[in-house]
Amino acid sequence: MDYLELGLKDKVAIVTGASEGLGRACAARFGRSGARVAMCARRPDVLDAAANAIRKDTGAQIIARPTDVTQAPEVEAFVAEVVRAFGGVDILVNNAGTSSAAGFEAVDEQAWRDDIELKIMGAIRFCRLVIPLMKARGGGAIINITTVGGKAPAARSLPTSVTRAAGINLTKSLANEYAADGIRVNTVSLGIVKSAQWERRATGDLEAFYRDVAKQRRIPIGRVGEAEEFADLVAFLVSDRARFITGTAINFDGGASAVV
């Protein structure tokens, strides 16, 4: 496949939640563009398998370190390793997270704390470490992955819809504060995209499962998104081709959301 030249060669990109699905697709897309990629996730075996496959397919320089984004010392150790190996950071994709959706009365205090630690504090920890590195390099790009539910929450979508709304707010706040430093911050708000999380819900034929999901969710385009399509969008947003885009939340949902 031919790729739009995005000028990512030799850029240093961190991708969290990179062992499967959307994070892995981003890491592979960056690798194909000649970037140096630092991948982290919690499961060492799955992460190593993904990193080895991307190295083989792209020839990219890859760092893969098991990291729990809810643990500040682990995040600090990972970023320090990236700096030692690659000298700095140009791109950060805060992708770590899982779907957690229930009615308000079914979500206990620990579930709220866990979701905030994973989706909000995880992104904050990385941003706090990476932004000074980007300032030292004259700029950079951050993508926070959220969901369309963060803009228009459905019933029984807690705690995810709240933490994703906070991620959208974080994006705009950082974009406003660091634009003068050449750091652009955007969020991709997901609808339904093929991923390991969805595949674990499937029974029987996977493609038939996705067709049924698209029909049930009334996605106007008529199908669910592909991880590679998501990765192409992220690669564009972090590139100089998108150098006038910051502080925005782009829906990646096939037109399904009621809000823009």
Secondary structure, DSSP 8 states (H G I E B T S, - for coil): ------S-TT-EEEEES-SSHHHHHHHHHHHHTT-EEEEEES-HHHHHHHHHHHHHHH---EEEEE--TT-HHHHHHHHHHHHHHHSS-SEEEE------EE-GGG--HHHHHHHIIIIIIHHHHHHHHHHHHHHHHT-EEEEEEEEGGGTS--TT-EEHHHHHHHHHHHHHHHHHHHGGGTEEEEEEEE-SB--HHHHTT--S-HHHHHHHHHHHTT-TTSS-B-HHHHHHHHHHHHSGGGTT--S-EEEESTT--S--
